[in-house]
Amino acid sequence: MVLGLVVGTVVATRKEAELTSLKFLLVKPCDSTGKPTTAAPVVAVDAVGAGVGEVVLYASGSSARQTQVTKDRPVDAT
């Protein structure tokens, strides 16, 4: 898991049918104080109701598909 700051939301005009009800967040990796790092931001599926400005933990890769919201769905980060 990685610590990240939610910096925005992402809107997809077209997406896989299995992702229709999911909210996408733009998450910038950050340090323990909440200051963004130089790492590239990621698009993550919101599984807990996070919002812009919040510091969150996100998982990527196969771990991202282990939540009740993302089970067996094609996601890279949650």
Secondary structure, 3 states (H helix, E strand, C coil): CEEEEEEEEECCCCCCHHHCCCCEEEEEEECCCCCECCCCCEEEECCCCCCCCCEEEECEHHHHHCCCCCCCCCCCEC
